């Protein structure tokens, strides 16, 4: 309209004679007293046009800041909120420590740090729900810490453990695959609706725990077999297969929990392998059972 003043004046001239609204709900433009429409400037024409409404919520959001802790800001709630976030930062710090230890060649200690990351990751969520201080800020903090600990530290530790057993390029490719799939898994989890019964794909925490325990107990497998297992675990993270959450696993019959405990006392490496393979296979089996 600003570039075509003549056309705009013609439109206004036609609508001046219309005092009745358009059938579609159009707005009648009332032209102020001007000596002639030809003397209207571009600014005058723009001032006569209807203004588009502001986006919903824009006025309410203007000049407002979203609180990090929703609800009442008492000293007790602030302290609980700080404790939860300290646990999250503890997981992130342990992930960085695992990277530093892996760079120095202390792979077992690095794997132990990853297991501690898993503990802190579960602790911050449990405390947030127990203290009733869960917040969007805490969820984002947890996701970023998980990417550091489970999406970056875990592949670095696995890479350090595979060096010398497989070609360097193959180890780097496999660990990069784990990092990329972990990022996709965390991003999908943040934007997807939550299911209280199943995970969509293997969670990054579970994948990092499997990788860390595998390094810690030194599985008697060839480098190529370990690399294949790493790739399988990475693809399981971004799969759409349903995997049961811990709350559902706890409800299993007690004798099912007794079997791995006894097996761990007899042969921990074989028991660990059987449990991991069984959990990975449960996703496709559940999908086949519940598919339409």
QUIWOZI-V595232 format. One record per backbone hydrogen bond with DSSP energy under -1.0 kcal/mol. CO is the residue of the C=O (numbers start at 1). NH is the residue of the N-H. E is the energy in kcal/mol with one decimal. If there is no record, write none. Layout:
BEGIN
[[CO,NH,E] [CO,NH,E]]
END
This chain:
BEGIN
[[4,8,-2.0] [5,9,-2.4] [6,10,-2.0] [7,11,-2.1] [8,12,-2.4] [9,13,-2.4] [10,14,-2.0] [11,15,-1.9] [12,16,-1.3] [22,25,-2.0] [32,34,-1.1] [36,39,-1.3] [37,40,-1.6] [41,45,-2.1] [42,46,-2.3] [43,47,-1.9] [44,48,-1.1] [55,58,-2.0] [57,61,-2.0] [58,62,-1.2] [61,64,-1.9] [72,74,-1.1] [74,78,-2.3] [75,79,-2.0] [76,80,-2.2] [77,81,-2.6] [78,82,-2.2] [79,83,-2.1] [80,84,-2.1] [81,85,-1.9] [82,86,-2.1] [83,87,-1.8] [84,88,-1.6] [85,89,-2.5] [86,90,-2.2] [87,91,-1.9] [88,92,-1.9] [89,93,-2.6] [90,94,-2.3] [91,95,-1.8] [92,96,-2.0] [93,97,-2.3] [94,98,-2.2] [95,99,-1.7] [96,100,-2.3] [97,101,-2.6] [98,102,-2.3] [99,103,-2.1] [100,104,-1.2] [101,106,-2.1] [102,105,-1.1] [105,107,-1.6] [106,110,-1.7] [107,111,-2.4] [108,112,-2.1] [109,113,-1.9] [110,114,-1.7] [111,115,-1.8] [112,116,-1.9] [113,117,-1.9] [114,118,-1.8] [115,119,-1.7] [116,120,-2.5] [117,121,-2.5] [118,122,-2.0] [119,123,-1.9] [120,124,-2.3] [121,125,-1.1] [122,126,-1.9] [123,127,-2.6] [124,128,-2.1] [125,129,-1.9] [126,130,-2.2] [127,131,-3.2] [128,133,-2.1] [135,139,-2.0] [136,140,-2.2] [137,141,-2.5] [138,142,-2.4] [139,143,-2.0] [140,144,-2.3] [141,145,-2.4] [142,146,-2.3] [143,147,-1.9] [144,148,-1.8] [145,149,-2.8] [146,150,-2.9] [146,151,-1.2] [148,153,-2.2] [149,154,-1.1] [152,156,-1.9] [153,157,-2.5] [154,158,-2.4] [155,159,-2.6] [156,160,-2.3] [157,161,-1.7] [158,162,-1.7] [159,163,-1.3] [162,165,-2.2] [162,166,-1.3] [167,171,-2.3] [168,172,-2.6] [169,173,-2.3] [170,174,-2.5] [171,175,-2.2] [172,176,-2.2] [173,177,-2.0] [174,178,-1.5] [175,179,-2.1] [176,180,-2.6] [177,181,-2.5] [178,182,-2.2] [179,183,-2.0] [180,184,-2.1] [181,185,-2.6] [182,186,-2.4] [183,187,-2.3] [184,188,-2.5] [185,189,-2.0] [186,190,-1.9] [187,191,-1.2] [188,192,-1.1] [197,245,-1.8] [199,201,-1.0] [199,243,-2.3] [203,207,-2.2] [204,208,-2.7] [205,209,-2.1] [206,210,-2.3] [207,211,-2.3] [208,212,-2.7] [209,213,-2.7] [210,214,-2.3] [211,215,-1.9] [212,216,-2.5] [213,217,-2.5] [214,219,-1.4] [219,221,-2.4] [222,226,-2.4] [223,227,-2.5] [224,228,-2.1] [225,229,-2.2] [226,230,-2.2] [227,231,-2.2] [228,232,-2.3] [229,233,-2.2] [230,234,-2.0] [231,235,-2.3] [232,236,-1.9] [233,237,-1.2] [236,202,-1.9] [241,201,-2.7] [243,199,-3.6] [245,249,-1.9] [246,250,-2.3] [249,252,-1.6] [253,256,-1.3] [254,258,-1.6] [255,259,-1.4] [257,261,-1.1] [258,262,-2.4] [259,263,-2.7] [260,264,-2.3] [261,265,-1.2] [262,266,-1.4] [263,267,-3.0] [267,271,-2.3] [268,272,-2.5] [269,273,-2.2] [270,274,-2.4] [271,275,-2.5] [272,276,-2.4] [273,277,-2.5] [274,278,-2.5] [275,279,-2.3] [276,280,-2.6] [277,281,-2.2] [278,282,-1.2] [281,285,-1.7] [282,286,-2.6] [283,287,-2.2] [284,288,-2.3] [285,289,-1.8] [286,290,-2.3] [287,291,-1.2]]
END
